[in-house]
Structures are given as C-alpha cells and as structure tokens.
Amino acid sequence: MKVSDVFESRSANWRELDELCSSRRSWRRLGAESAARFAALYRATCADLALADAYQLPPGTIRYLHRLVGRAHNQLYRSKGFHAGTWARQLLRDVPQRLFSDNCLRLAFCIFWGVFLLAAFLAYTRPGLAERLAGKEFVSMAEQMHSRPPQGTPGGPPRQGETAEAMVGFYIFNNTTIGLRCFAYGLILGVGGLYETLFNAAVLGALFGHMAHTPQRSYFFQFITAHAPLELTGIVLSSAAGMRLGFSLIHTGGLTRLASLRRTGRESMPIMAAAVVLFVLAAVIEGFLSPSGAPYPVKALVAVASAGLLMFYFVILGRPHRP
C-alpha cells in the first residue's frame, strides 16, 4: 500500500479531531468516553505528523497537520483558569504560614533591625559616625533634600503636575533595585545577602540617627514616616529570600546543588513577591502622601496602620492554626 493511501485512510480521524477542536462545547464536558477518544485521536495525529515529515508529503498536508496538532494540544493541555477561592487561600493562608515558619526571614529580621537600631543610636550619640558609615556625600545630599518643607506642604515649593507620578516610578525602580540586589547577592553562599543586609541596615540606621539631631529633622521625618514601614519590611523580605537561596547551596538536603537551588527558588518566590508588593505600595505612598500637605498625624496614622497590617498578615495569619 502506498503512503498516500495510508494517510488518505486516516483523514477521517483528522476531520473528527478537527470537529472536536472546533466545537464550542469543551470535550472535557462530554464524558470519559469522549475524553478518551479525543486523546487517542491526538496521539494518532501526532504519529501521522511525524510520518508525514519523514516521507516528505505535500507541504499543504504537513501544514494542516501541524495546525491540527497545535489546536488539539492547546485543548488537551490548556492552562488552569482563575479561581478566586484558590488565590485567596494561597495569599491569605499558605503564603503567610510559609513566611511565618521561615527561619531565614527571622534571621534577616533580627539582623536588619538590630543593626539598624544600633547604628541609629550610635549616629545620634556620636556626631560624624554617619558620614563614615554612609559617606559624606550621601549625608550631605540627605540634609540638602530635607532643608525645606516637602513639595505641596505649607511653606514648601509648589507641586507640579507630573511630579508625583514620575517620582512613583523612580521610587519603584530604586526600591526594587535595592531588593533585587539583596536577593541576588544571597547566591554568594548566603554571605553576600548577609553583607547587603548589614550594609543597608547600617547606612539607613546611621542616616536616621544623624537626621534626628539636625535642624532638618522635622522635614525629614515628615517625609519618611508614612512609607518607612513598608519599604524597610520589603528590604528585610528581599534579604531573607536571597539568604535562603545562598544557604541552599550549602545545605542541600541530600540533593545536588542545582536541584536544591531550584527547589529553594520555588520556595523563595512568595517571599520575593511579597517584597515587590511592599515596594510598590511604599512607592505610591512616597510619591503621593509623603510630600503632600497632609498633616503629620495623618502620615503617622498611615505608618501605624501599615505596621498593623504587616503584623496581622505575617503573625496572625501566618501562625499555624489547628484544624
């Protein structure tokens, strides 16, 4: 029998598969028998396509089989739909509980806030320490930036139309860059992430302590109060995700280093995703509310509410509950 005759005899199966793919009603709803028939037709058409390529059948036939196999593949292996209940369970139960039990997150939290508070205290009690830790240019720039009221506040410069939106984009880029650097440096066996955490905590803490006893302190704290809880927590989460990746190269749990890194990468994604969300929220507040003319109690209330929501999400929702 000629090859062309073999393919001609199988054209009925192609037409049947084509009709199933074109049907508005999903084959998944037709029952187990129809599902099995669809899968069998798909496998047979894949084999026919391989034979058509091998025997160099007319290009039109090969193109038709390629399209048919592609359509059937998309029908058979279509992606999962969006389920609000599944996403809500992931975001409000699984992710907080995973973060709550993450030892790297606890380590990053203790290191960052411990060094931050220590650097702030030393910079406040020892003038000149902030310039040695953060650099003279960085400290001078901070003093100059906060030497007058923020834009939009009484006594400050007038606020321009596109300033807020442009600054939100800049803050998202800047904050996310810091977070990604903490995350990426963690691949250096965890030491890089640890160093980046210590560096950011020392520099930011020294800056806070230095600005607390300068004439610009009121303008400085008026600007940073509202968005500070979200932004600093995002840095802690990024550092934790990076250290977790680095430590997976040392403690592999019996896996190869590559397999351990892949497994830990999947486990670290919720931490990094939470950090990105916090960076974006902090940038929005920093671009619109922080430089606005809103009274300071309003900004302090936003900071307290942000800290409360973070505590609720990571502690209350994260604490394992017995069924």
C-alpha positions in Angstrom: 0.0 0.0 0.0 1.3 3.5 -0.9 2.0 6.0 1.8 -0.5 8.4 0.3 -3.2 5.7 0.6 -2.4 5.2 4.3 -2.8 8.9 5.0 -6.0 9.1 2.9 -7.4 6.3 5.1 -6.6 8.4 8.2 -8.1 11.6 7.0 -11.4 10.7 8.6 -9.7 10.7 12.0 -8.2 14.2 11.2 -11.6 15.5 10.4 -13.1 14.1 13.5 -10.3 15.7 15.6 -10.8 18.9 13.8 -14.5 18.9 14.6 -13.8 18.3 18.2 -11.4 21.2 18.4 -13.8 23.5 16.6 -16.7 22.5 18.8 -17.9 25.3 21.1 -18.5 22.8 23.8 -15.4 21.6 25.6 -14.5 18.0 25.2 -13.9 17.8 28.9 -17.7 18.1 29.5 -18.6 15.2 27.1 -17.8 12.4 29.5 -14.9 9.9 29.9 -15.5 8.1 26.6 -15.3 11.3 24.6 -12.2 12.4 26.5 -10.5 9.1 25.8 -11.4 9.3 22.1 -10.0 12.9 21.9 -6.7 11.8 23.5 -6.5 8.8 21.1 -7.1 10.9 18.1 -4.5 13.4 19.3 -1.8 10.7 19.7 -2.6 9.2 16.3 -2.4 12.6 14.6 0.9 13.3 16.2 2.2 10.0 14.8 0.8 10.9 11.4 2.6 14.2 11.5 5.9 12.5 12.2 5.4 10.1 9.3 4.4 13.0 7.0 7.6 14.8 7.8 9.6 11.6 7.3 8.0 10.7 4.0 8.0 14.3 2.8 4.3 14.6 1.9 3.0 17.7 0.3 3.7 20.9 2.3 0.0 21.7 2.5 -0.8 18.4 4.2 2.1 18.9 6.7 0.9 22.4 7.5 -2.6 21.2 8.1 -1.4 18.5 10.5 0.9 21.0 12.3 -2.1 23.3 12.9 -4.4 20.5 13.9 -1.8 19.1 16.4 -1.3 22.5 17.8 -5.0 23.1 18.3 -5.5 19.7 19.9 -2.5 20.3 22.2 -4.0 23.6 23.4 -7.3 21.9 24.0 -5.8 18.9 25.9 -3.2 20.8 27.9 -5.0 24.2 28.4 -3.9 26.3 31.4 -5.9 26.4 34.5 -8.5 29.1 34.9 -8.5 31.7 37.5 -10.2 30.6 40.7 -10.7 33.3 43.3 -11.0 30.8 46.1 -7.7 29.2 45.3 -5.9 32.5 45.0 -7.4 33.7 48.3 -6.4 30.6 50.1 -2.8 30.9 48.7 -2.5 34.6 49.6 -4.3 34.6 53.0 -3.2 31.2 54.4 -0.4 29.4 52.6 1.9 32.3 51.9 1.7 33.9 55.4 2.2 30.5 57.1 5.2 29.8 54.9 6.7 33.1 55.8 6.0 32.7 59.5 7.9 29.5 59.7 10.8 30.7 57.5 14.0 30.7 59.7 15.9 32.9 57.1 13.2 35.5 57.4 13.6 35.5 61.2 17.3 35.8 60.8 17.1 38.7 58.3 14.6 40.5 60.6 16.7 40.2 63.7 19.9 41.2 61.8 18.4 44.2 60.0 16.5 45.7 62.8 19.2 45.0 65.3 21.9 46.7 63.2 19.5 49.5 62.2 18.7 50.5 65.8 22.3 50.2 66.9 23.5 52.3 64.0 20.8 54.9 64.7 21.7 55.1 68.3 25.4 55.4 67.7 24.9 58.0 64.9 22.7 60.0 67.2 25.1 60.0 70.1 28.3 60.3 68.1 28.3 63.1 65.5 30.3 62.2 62.4 29.7 58.5 62.6 27.0 58.7 59.9 29.5 60.2 57.4 31.9 57.4 58.0 29.3 54.7 57.5 27.1 56.2 54.8 29.6 58.6 53.1 29.8 62.3 53.4 28.2 63.0 50.0 25.2 60.8 50.9 24.6 62.5 54.2 25.0 66.0 52.7 22.6 65.1 49.9 20.0 64.0 52.5 20.5 67.2 54.5 20.0 69.3 51.4 16.9 67.4 50.2 15.2 68.0 53.6 16.4 71.5 54.2 12.9 72.8 53.3 9.4 71.5 53.5 8.4 68.8 51.0 6.6 69.9 47.9 2.9 70.6 48.5 3.2 71.4 52.2 2.6 74.8 53.6 5.8 76.9 53.1 7.2 74.4 50.6 7.7 74.8 46.8 4.6 74.4 44.6 3.8 70.9 43.4 4.0 70.3 39.7 1.5 68.2 37.7 3.6 65.2 36.7 6.0 65.2 39.7 4.1 62.6 41.8 3.6 60.1 39.0 7.2 60.5 37.9 8.5 60.1 41.4 6.4 57.0 42.0 8.1 55.3 39.0 11.5 56.4 40.3 10.8 55.1 43.8 9.6 51.7 42.4 12.8 51.4 40.4 15.0 52.5 43.2 13.4 50.3 45.9 13.1 47.3 43.7 16.8 47.6 42.7 17.8 47.5 46.4 15.6 44.5 47.0 16.9 42.6 43.9 20.4 43.4 44.9 19.8 41.9 48.4 18.2 38.9 46.7 20.9 38.3 44.0 23.8 38.7 46.4 22.4 36.0 48.5 23.6 33.5 45.9 27.1 34.0 47.2 26.6 31.2 49.7 24.3 33.4 51.7 27.3 35.6 52.7 26.5 38.2 50.0 22.9 38.6 51.1 24.1 38.8 54.8 26.6 41.6 53.8 24.0 43.5 51.8 21.5 43.3 54.8 24.1 44.6 57.2 25.2 47.4 54.8 21.7 48.7 54.2 20.7 48.4 57.9 23.9 50.3 59.0 23.5 53.0 56.3 19.8 53.6 56.8 20.1 53.5 60.6 23.0 55.9 60.6 21.1 58.3 58.4 18.0 58.2 60.7 20.2 58.8 63.8 22.1 61.6 62.1 19.0 63.4 60.8 17.3 63.1 64.3 19.6 65.8 65.7 19.9 68.1 62.7 17.8 71.2 62.0 16.2 69.4 59.1 14.8 66.6 61.4 11.1 67.8 61.3 11.1 67.9 57.5 12.9 64.5 57.2 10.5 62.6 59.5 7.6 64.4 58.0 8.6 62.9 54.6 9.7 59.4 55.6 7.2 58.4 58.3 4.3 57.2 56.1 6.2 54.9 53.8 9.0 53.7 56.0 7.3 50.5 57.5 6.5 49.1 54.1 9.8 50.0 52.4 12.0 48.7 55.3 10.0 45.5 55.6 10.4 44.9 51.8 14.2 45.1 52.2 14.0 42.5 55.0 12.0 40.1 52.9 14.4 40.5 49.9 17.4 39.8 52.2 15.6 36.7 53.6 14.9 35.3 50.1 18.5 35.9 49.0 20.0 34.2 52.1 17.7 31.3 51.6 19.0 30.8 48.1 22.6 31.0 49.2 22.2 28.6 52.1 20.5 26.1 49.8 23.9 25.7 48.1 25.5 24.7 51.4 22.8 22.6 53.0 21.3 20.7 50.1 19.3 18.1 52.0 20.8 15.2 50.0 20.1 16.8 46.6 22.5 18.1 44.1 23.3 21.8 44.4 21.4 22.6 41.3 18.3 20.7 42.4 18.5 22.2 45.8 18.7 25.7 44.3 15.7 25.0 42.1 13.6 23.7 45.0 14.6 26.7 47.2 13.9 29.1 44.3 10.3 27.9 44.1 10.0 28.3 47.9 11.5 31.8 47.9 9.2 33.2 45.3 6.4 34.0 47.7 8.9 36.0 49.9 10.2 38.0 46.9 6.7 38.5 45.6 5.6 39.9 48.9 8.7 42.2 48.9 7.8 43.6 45.4 4.2 44.3 46.6 5.5 46.2 49.6 8.0 48.2 47.4 5.2 49.2 45.1 2.9 50.2 47.9 5.7 52.2 49.6 6.5 54.0 46.3 2.8 55.0 45.9 2.7 56.4 49.4 6.1 58.1 49.0 5.1 59.7 45.7 1.7 61.0 46.7 1.2 61.2 50.5 4.8 61.7 51.9 5.4 65.0 50.1 1.8 66.2 50.3 0.4 68.9 52.6 -1.4 66.3 54.7 -1.0 66.9 58.5 1.7 64.9 60.2 -0.8 62.9 62.3 -2.4 61.6 59.1 1.0 60.4 57.9 1.8 58.8 61.3 -1.6 57.1 61.2 -0.8 55.6 57.8 2.5 54.3 59.2 0.8 52.8 62.2 -1.9 51.2 60.0 0.7 49.8 57.7 2.7 48.3 60.6 -0.5 46.9 62.0 -1.5 45.3 58.7 2.0 43.8 58.3 1.8 42.4 61.8 -1.6 40.9 61.1 -0.5 39.4 57.8 2.8 37.9 58.9 1.9 36.9 62.5 -1.9 36.5 62.9 -2.5 34.9 59.5 0.9 33.2 59.5 0.6 31.5 62.8 -0.3 27.8 62.2 -3.9 27.1 63.3 -5.0 23.7 64.4 -7.9 22.3 62.4 
